[in-house]
Amino acid sequence: MNLPNKITVSRIALIPVFLLVMLVPFDWGAYTIGAVVLPIQHFVGALIFIIASATDWVDGYYARKYNLVTNLGKFLDPLADKLLVSAALVALVDLHYIYAWIAILIITREFAVTGLRLLLAETGEVAAAKMLGKIKMWTQVVAISAYLLHNVPLQWLPFSLADVSMAVAVVFTVLSGWDYFVKNKAVFANSK
């Protein structure tokens, strides 16, 4: 297993650590930053999530720079992204930070695109990540991180930074899913 794939596996390995930190009721105290009370437990969870998310860029960088792109990496990298984001969304629903429909919408898009990629693979095509998909991933990371860091209110709006960034993430989730299906609709006509 090459270095980029090991980095991807480390992202997957951080998921249960993240969930343990976020969902087991530890009493580590809290920091107060202005009007925002941030439990240390959630700060640690956010840090783990952000580090795990950053490995997505690191593994891709090394794979491309050193020509270490493998079929295993093409499989593991998007799987690791989907598992990490899904775990974080489930944690946010459990903590009552987001509505369940948001998590369901995002996770459904991930399953649908994965299914489309499997259909494309049967025809020998590989659906590489497109720019909209990359933007979608990073808007989700920003939104989830904002919730984990406790929903900093925006002075000039009745919304929080987390709410605004999640709305942007939902828009890019829908747009990128739509883009995948529109650009690959021929696979449905050719499938048996």
Secondary structure, DSSP 8 states (H G I E B T S, - for coil): --HHHHHHHHHHHHHHHHHHHHHS-----EEEETTEEEEHHHHHHHHHHHHHHHHHHHHHHHHHHTT---HHHHHHHHHHHHHHHHHHHHHHHHTTSS-HHHHHHHHHHHHHHHHHHHHHHHTT------HHHHHHHHHHHHHHHHHHTT--B-TTSSSBHHHHHHHHHHHHHHHHHHHHHHHTTHHHHH--
